[in-house]
């Protein structure tokens, strides 16, 4: 999908719904097969790498289904050496020096985690690399967080987007707002509101 700015809502949204599913009602959960941490530097100050320590995705039973030990697999646009490999994103290790790091100047950049099965998503949390929050002292350091978190169904169709414009804390819990039948929920940035795309 292509992306643009919605001045009335302070949100980026898709202008092409060809790859967006209109799903039947599913109760209180998004049912997803994969998640993507996506970075488009045109929404940031610099073309810094995507640089994330850890991703947690909990199902309705509180199980972290994003872990490699659970059977999930991560891919990405590039990788910065063997030490900062993308597998660090889902190894349940948040110690200093253990993080996933893209290696190229490509745009956009992304990490995508495929779960071993479709799951009800109850919680998504992302841990940034220490020293690289949106409050950092340099433009490069302030430009390493994902500009979109996306959930996809088993047919690789987009079902959820959250587009942060800042990342002030290491752990950020992504707000999963109520699911609405036959519509795509797009989260309004810096607020507790949401808008549905028909």
C-alpha positions in Angstrom: 0.0 0.0 0.0 1.0 3.6 -0.5 1.2 6.0 2.5 0.3 9.6 3.0 -0.5 12.0 5.8 -4.0 12.8 7.1 -3.7 16.3 8.5 -7.0 16.1 10.3 -6.0 13.0 12.2 -2.2 13.1 12.6 -2.0 9.5 11.2 -0.5 7.8 8.2 -2.9 5.6 6.3 -3.1 3.4 3.2 -4.6 5.0 0.1 -4.9 1.6 -1.6 -6.9 -1.1 0.1 -6.1 -3.8 -2.4 -4.0 -5.7 0.2 -6.1 -4.8 3.2 -8.6 -7.4 4.3 -12.2 -6.6 5.4 -12.5 -9.3 8.0 -15.6 -10.7 9.8 -16.1 -10.0 13.5 -13.7 -11.9 15.7 -14.5 -10.9 19.2 -11.9 -8.8 21.0 -8.7 -10.0 19.3 -6.9 -9.5 16.0 -6.1 -12.9 14.6 -2.7 -12.6 13.0 -0.1 -14.8 11.4 2.7 -12.2 11.3 3.9 -8.8 12.5 6.1 -6.2 10.9 8.2 -3.5 12.4 8.5 -1.0 9.5 10.6 2.1 9.2 10.2 4.9 6.6 12.9 7.5 7.2 10.8 10.2 5.3 8.9 10.5 8.6 12.1 10.9 10.7 15.1 13.3 10.8 17.7 10.9 9.3 18.1 7.7 7.4 19.2 5.7 10.4 19.0 1.9 10.7 16.1 0.1 12.2 17.5 -0.8 15.6 15.4 -2.8 18.0 16.3 -4.9 21.1 13.3 -7.2 21.5 9.7 -7.9 20.3 7.1 -9.5 22.5 3.7 -10.6 21.1 1.4 -12.2 23.6 -1.6 -14.4 22.8 -4.8 -14.5 24.9 -3.1 -17.0 27.2 -0.1 -14.7 27.9 2.3 -16.8 25.7 5.0 -14.9 23.8 4.4 -16.3 20.4 7.1 -14.1 18.8 10.0 -16.1 20.3 12.2 -18.2 18.1 12.0 -20.9 20.8 8.2 -20.9 20.2 8.8 -21.5 16.5 8.6 -18.0 15.0 10.9 -16.9 12.3 12.2 -13.4 11.6 13.3 -11.9 8.3 14.4 -8.4 7.3 15.6 -6.0 4.6 19.2 -6.2 5.7 21.5 -7.2 8.6 24.4 -5.4 10.3 26.9 -8.2 10.8 26.7 -11.4 12.8 26.7 -9.8 16.2 23.7 -7.6 15.6 21.7 -10.1 13.6 18.0 -9.9 13.2 17.5 -13.1 15.2 18.2 -11.0 18.3 14.8 -9.5 17.9 13.0 -12.6 19.1 15.5 -14.3 21.5 14.0 -12.9 24.7 17.3 -11.2 25.6 17.2 -7.5 26.5 20.7 -7.2 27.9 22.9 -4.4 26.6 24.6 -5.1 23.3 21.9 -7.7 22.2 19.7 -6.1 19.5 18.6 -6.4 15.9 20.1 -3.9 13.4 19.5 -3.4 9.7 22.7 -2.9 7.8 21.9 -0.9 4.6 20.7 2.5 3.6 17.6 1.1 1.9 14.2 2.7 2.5 11.9 1.4 3.8 13.5 -1.0 6.3 11.7 -3.7 8.1 11.8 -6.8 10.3 8.9 -9.3 9.9 8.1 -12.1 12.3 6.1 -15.1 11.1 4.3 -17.0 13.9 4.1 -20.8 13.6 0.3 -20.5 13.5 -2.5 -17.9 13.4 -3.1 -16.5 16.9 -5.3 -14.2 18.8 -3.1 -11.2 19.6 -3.6 -9.8 23.1 -0.5 -7.6 23.5 2.4 -6.2 21.4 5.4 -4.6 23.1 8.7 -3.4 21.5 12.0 -2.7 23.3 14.3 -0.1 21.7 18.1 -0.2 21.8 19.4 1.8 24.8 20.5 5.3 23.8 18.4 5.4 20.7 15.1 6.9 21.8 13.4 9.8 20.1 14.7 12.0 23.0 18.4 11.2 22.0 20.9 14.1 21.4 21.5 13.4 17.6 19.3 13.1 14.6 20.7 9.6 13.8 20.0 8.3 17.3 16.5 9.8 17.2 15.7 8.1 13.9 16.0 4.4 14.7 12.5 3.4 15.9 9.8 1.8 13.7 7.4 4.3 12.1 4.7 1.6 11.8 3.8 -1.7 13.5 1.6 -3.9 11.3 -0.3 -7.1 11.8 -1.1 -9.4 8.9 -3.5 -12.3 8.6 -2.7 -15.8 7.2 -3.1 -14.5 3.7 -0.6 -11.8 4.3 -3.3 -9.1 4.2 -2.9 -6.1 6.4 -5.3 -5.9 9.4 -3.8 -3.4 11.8 -1.4 -0.5 11.8 0.0 1.7 14.5 2.2 4.6 13.4 4.2 6.2 16.3 5.8 9.6 15.8 8.0 9.4 18.8 9.6 6.7 21.0 10.3 8.2 24.5 10.6 5.0 26.5 12.6 1.7 25.9 9.5 -0.5 26.3 6.5 0.7 24.3 3.2 -1.3 24.4 1.3 -0.9 21.2 -2.3 0.0 21.7 -4.5 -2.7 20.2 -7.8 -0.8 19.9 -11.2 -2.6 19.5 -11.7 -4.7 16.5 -14.6 -3.7 14.2 -16.2 -6.0 11.7 -15.3 -5.4 8.0 -13.1 -2.4 8.8 -9.4 -1.7 9.3 -8.6 0.1 12.5 -5.9 2.8 12.1 -4.5 4.2 15.4 -4.3 8.0 15.7 -0.8 8.9 16.9 -0.2 10.5 20.3 -3.8 9.8 21.4 -6.1 7.2 22.8 -8.4 7.4 19.8 -8.7 5.3 16.6 -10.3 5.7 13.2 -11.8 3.1 11.0 -11.1 3.0 7.3 -14.2 1.8 5.4 
